[in-house]
Amino acid sequence: MSKSDRTDTNSKIPSPAPLADEYGNIHYLGDELARGGQGVVFRTKDADLAIKRALNAAGAPDKSANLKDRFRNIRTLPLPPRIPISMPLSILRNEPGYVMRLLNEMKPFADFGLNGKTKNELSGQPLPPWLTAVPGKDMALELLHYANTGSTRRRLSALSKCASILARLHCAGLVYGDISPNNVFTGGGDAGKVWLIDADNLRFELIKGGNSVYTPYYGAPEIVQNRDQSRPRTDCWAFAVMAFRMLSLCHPFIGKKVLEPDNDEGGWDAEPAADGVPADLDEQAYAGYLPFIDDEDDDSNASASGLSRVLVATPGLRRLFQETFGAGRTRPHRRPAMAFWALELAKAFDHSLFCPNCKMSYFADDYEKCPYCDTPRPAFLRARTERWEVLTAAHTKEFSLPHRLFNPFSFEHNDDTEYEAALDFSKKTARPVRGTEQFPKILQFEFVEAKN
């Protein structure tokens, strides 16, 4: 069973009438946030609450949905403490839906992608100089939106936090079941919180039986091909697809076999490779029948579309993508666990810096000039221990030194501030603040000058 990750702004839902929950609380619907085959999520006039209304296959309110039993089961699951998943708070009284918590100003990962409304707004603005030479107006607008939404750096931070949540779920023996950009929400800035909002499909991993729900383009091959059901390793696949698309601006399986079918030996009207394989090449790609576009051992579906992977992914991340989409495409047990994604994404974030000119980010140790606009790399500070290292721009006045610098990597406390430093780059000094008398001896600071 699948569901769409596209938002329908012309929805016939909601009605203007307020909704009452099982406890008699009244809720007024606001803007639509996300829509899928199982339901649609709306903000309410209460900034910290949202409402999900169940939909049937036709997109109408699903009056037959047995939400009470479903969410009674969800509430009994052994969720890790303080895990940021938006659980049902109450069932709507006379409507198929429920109330859930949603932090104010949070937006779905889908907003990292360029939608039609934003594209129209950007089309009316002059392009900055660094984008004028980009071939194709659409790609230039994609890159402008990419920069406006925090570039690679913000995406790495948000994805690392999402991976940590999923790792905690998997450690508890649970499967999330339907990872997509519409089910993961984040706040603003590098330090923004990340929440999973759709708990409908949370469950234990089952040996057999049960239904599997996935969002088109994100379903693992064994689910799309009806060979297996949702498991932690199918969560790992969906997350990897989401991460690849968010970072590189292209799908990991839409390569030359799909984009240039006439140049392929099979041609557009070739017979399916085997019984049950769809004839449509897009469907083959999304179902995992075609090779990864960056596959090291098979270049038959190669593609250079999107952003160069060396610009948006460290060698460690590229290995994870290769293992997931290469060997892991046909051998699910080869897919790296979410713990590795959380670790490598955090490392990549900590080695990235924003360009002061174009606002794109890049890995500071790899480039002496911005690879997007050729602006010389700005000065920065490197904080290092034997466990970890973190970079920050020279203009930073107060530097929060995270938990991961001094302690084993933690899925829950990884971003906690362990120490704070007041920086003076001109004097090459960093002193402790907030009541700390001195830093641990294992901590070292390196002040790196700007490139000319």
N, C-alpha and C positions, 0 to 999 in steps of 0.2 A: 504494500500500500504506500502511496507517495503523497506528498503535498507540496504545493507551490510556495516559493519564497518571494513571490512578487506581491507588492502592496497595490491594492485597487483603490485609488482615490475617489472613484465614483461609486463607492459602496452604497447599497440601499439601507445598510445598517450603519449607525444606530438610529433608533427612533428618538424623537425629542423628549419623550417622557422619561422621567427619572426611574431608576431601578432600585428595588428593595432587596436586601439580602435576608438570609434566614434569621438574623438577629434583629431585623427591623430597621437597620441602618439604610439611609437613602443615599444613592450615588447618582451623580450627574455625569454623563459621558462627555468626553472631550475629543481630541484628535485621535484618529486611527494611527496606531504605531506599527503594526505588523499583521500580516494575514497569511494563513496557510489553509490546507485542506481540512484541518481539524478545528480551526477556530480563527477568530480575529481579536486582536488586543487593542484596547482603547485606554487612553489616559482618562482620569476623572478630574473633577474640580479640586479634589484633594491631591496635592502634589506628590504624595508618597503612596498613592494607591492606583492600581490599574484594574481593568475588568477584561476578562477573556470570555467571549461568548462562543459556545460550541456551534460548529457548522456541519451540515451533512455534505454528501458528495456533490450536491447541486449548488452548494454555497449558501444555502438558506439555514436559518436557525434549526438546530437538531433537537427537536422536542423529545426524541427517544433516548437522548444521552443520559446514562445513569451515572451522574456526576457524584452523587453521595457515596455510592459504593467505591467508585474509582478513587476518590480523594480520601476516603477512610483508609484505604489500603496504602496510599502514598504517605499518609501521616504516620503510619506504623513502621515505615522503613528506617533502618538504623543510619540516618544521615550523620556525617561527621559534625561535631559542634561548630556553630558559627559559620557554616558554609554558606556562601552568598548565592543561594538559589531561592527564587521567589516562589514560596509555597502557597497553596490556597489558604486564605484566611476564613472565607465563608462562601457558601453557595447562594446564588441568586434565588429569590423566593419563587417567582413565577416565570423565570426565563432560564434557558439552558446556558449556564455560565457560572463564573465564580469571581470573587474578589481576591486580588493578590497584591503584595507589596511591590512597589517600584520606586526607587529613589528619584527625587526631583532632578530634572534636567538630564537624565540618562537617555541615551539614544542607541538604537541598534547598530551592530557592526555593519549592517547593510548601508548605513550612511557614509561609510568609507568609500563606497562605490558611487560613481557619478550617475544620478538619476535624471530623468527628463527635465524636471523643474529646475534643478540646479544647473543643468547644461544650458538651458535657455537663459538663465540669469548671467552665467559666465560668458555666453556668446555675445552679449551686448557690451562687454568690457574689452578694452584694448589688452592684448597679450603683453606680458612683461618681456623685455629684450631677450632673456635667456630662452624663451619659447618660440621666438619668431622664426627660427630656422628649423623647427620640428616639422617634418613632412606630414601633412594631413591635419586639418583643423581639429578633428575629433581627438586625435592623440594629444594634441597640445592642450585641449580642454581637460582631458583625463589627467595630465600631469599637473595642470594648474590646480585642479581639485585635490589631487594627491598632496601637493604642497600645502594647500589651505587646510587640510584635515590632519596635519601633523607629520606628513611624509612617512618614511619608513620607520623612523624612531618611535612615533606614537603607536603605530601598528604593532611593532615588536613588543612594546610594553603591554598593550591590551591583550595580545595573543598569549604572552607568557602567563598573565594572570588567569586567562581562560584555561590554559593547559594545566595550571596548578589546581583549579577547581575540579577539572575532570580527573586528574590524578588522584585527588582525595576521594572522589566517588568510586573510582576503580579499586582503590585500596580497601574500601568498605564492601567490595563485592557487588557493587551496583553498576548498572548501565544507564547512561543518559538517554540514548536512543535516537535523538533527532537533532544533531548539531547543524546549525545553519546560521548565517548572518542575521536572521530575524529573531533568533532565539538567544542571542548573546548581546547584552547591553553594557555600555560603558559611559562613564562620566567624562568631564573635560580634562585635557592636559595629560602630561606624562604620568601623574600620580592618580589619575582617575580610577575609580573603582570599577570592577567588572562583575556582572551578575548574569546567571542563567535564569531566564524568566519562564520557561515552559516546563513544568514538572509532570506533564501528562503521562509521559512514557517512561518515567523512572521505575526501575524494577531490578530485582536480582537477575543475574545471568542464569538462564535456564539451559538445561542439557538439551531439551527438545521442546517443541510446542511454542505457543505464544505468537502474537502478531509483531511484525516489525514495521515501523514507520520511518520514512526517510524523506528528505527534501530533494527534489530533482536537482541533478548535477552534483550532489554530495553523497549519494548512497554508495556504500561499498559494493564491489562487483558481486560478491556472494549473496547480498540481499537483493540487489536489482535483478539478478539472474535466478532468484528464488531457490538458491542452494543452501541457504542458512538464514539465521535470524540475527537480531541485534546482540552484539557482544562488546566488551571493551575494545577489541581490535577493530570493530566496525566504527566505533566512536573515533578511534585513532585515524582511520581513513578519512572520515568526514571532516575532522579537524584539520588534517593535512591539506585537503582540497581547499578549505576555507582560508587557511594561512597562505597557501600558494597564490590564490586569486587576489587576496588582499595586498600581498607584497609585490607581486609581479604584474598584476593587471591582466592576467590571462588564465585560462583554465588549463590544468596540467595534461589534458588529453585531447585538446583541440589543436591538432598539428596539421601537417601537410596532407595526411590521408583524408582529412575532412575539408581543409581549406583549398587544396589543389587536387581534387579527385581525378581530374582528366589527365594529370601527369603521373598518376599512380597506375601500376600495371593492371590492377583490378578494374579501374574505371568506376564511374558512378553507378553503373548498372550491373556491377559484378554480382554473382550469386553469393549468398551468405556462406561464410566459411564452414558452417556446420548447422545442423538442425537447431532451431531455437535462437540463432543469432539474428538480430534484426537487420534488415536490408539498409535502413537509414544509417548513414555514417555518423551523424550526431548521436543517435541513440547508441550505436556501438561504442563511441567514445565515452559517453556518460556511464555506460554499463561495464566499462573496464575491459572491453575486448581489444582495444588498440593500445600500443605501447605508450609509455610516458614520453612527453615531448622532449625531455632532456635525458632519456634513457642512455646510459653509458654503453650498453651492449646492443642496442637496436635503434638505428636512426631512421627507420622507415616512416615514423610519424613525427619527425623532428620539426621544431618551430623556433624561430627567433623572435616571435611576437612578444609584446609586453616589454617590461623593463628587464635589462640584463640581470641574470640571477646573481652575478658577482657584486652588483650594486646593492642588492636588497637582502642578500642572505650570506652569512658567513660560511666558511667551509664546513663547520659542524652542522649548520642547518641544511646545507646542500646534501650532506650525507644522509640526513634524516629523510629528506624528500626522495632521494634516490632509493633508499631502502624501502620506503613505504610504497612508492609508485612503480618501482622496478620489480625487485623480487617479491615485495608484498602485494603486488597486484594479483598474482596467482597463488601465492603462498601466504595467507593472512598471518600465520604465526611469525613471519619475518618483520612485521610492522613494528617499529619502535614504540615502546610504551609512552604514555603521556608525560611521565617523569622526565624523560630525555628532552622532550619538546619544551617543557617549562624551563629546564636548565639552559638549553642552548639559546632560546629566545631571550632570556634574561641576560646572558653573556653578550649577545649581539646588541641588545639595547644599551648595555653599559659601555660598549666600545663605539657608539655612534655619537655624532655631533651635528647640530644644525649649521647650515651655511648662513652667514649673516646677510647675504645678498638675496639669494633665491628662496630661502627657507626650506629647501630640500635638506635631507640628512644623508650622511654617508659614514662609512667606517673610517675613523680618523687615522688609524695606523696604516691604512691601505692607500691613502691619497694625500699628496701635498697640495693639491688644488681640488676645488669642488668639481666632481665629474660632470655636473650639470651646467655650470656657468663659468667655470675656470677661475673663480675667486680663490685667492690663496687661503689655505687652511688657517683658521684663527688660532690664537693661543688657547691652551687648555691645561687643566690640571689632571694628573693621574694619581688616584689614591690606590695603594696596593698593599695587600697582605699575601701570605703564602696560599691563602684560599681563593682569592678573587681580586679583581681590579675594576675600578669605576672611573670613567672620564667625566669631566664637567667643564663647561666653557669658562674662560678666564674672567668674564664679567660677573660670574656668580659671586655674590657677597657672603651668603651663608650656604654651606654645603652639608646636606644631610647624608651621613654615612650609614648605609643600610645594613641590616642584620646579616646579609649574605657575605659581607666583607670579613666578618669575624667568627661566623658560626657555620655549621653544616647547612647546606641548602634546605630551606623549609618551604613547603607548599603553602602554609598558612602565615608564617611570620617573616617570610622572605623580604618584604618591602618595609618592615618596621624600621624606624630610625633608631640606630644604636648609639650614635654620637652625632654632634653637630659641630661644624668647624666654621670659624670666621676667616675668610680668605682675603689676602692682600697680595695680588699678583705682582704689583710693582716692587714689593719688598720680598717677594717669594716666601711668604709666611702663611701658616695655617695654625690657628690657635683654637683650643676647645672652648665651647660656650655652653650655656644652660647648666651651670653647676658642675661641669666636669673639670677637674684640675689638670689632667693630662691624658693624652691618648695612649692606648696600648703600645708597647714597644714594637709589636709586629707590624704596625701601620707605618707606611712610608708615603711621602708625597713627592711627586715629580712635576715641576713646572715646565711645560713645553712651550717654547716661543712660537709666535706666528711665523708662517712661511712668507717670504717676499714674492 
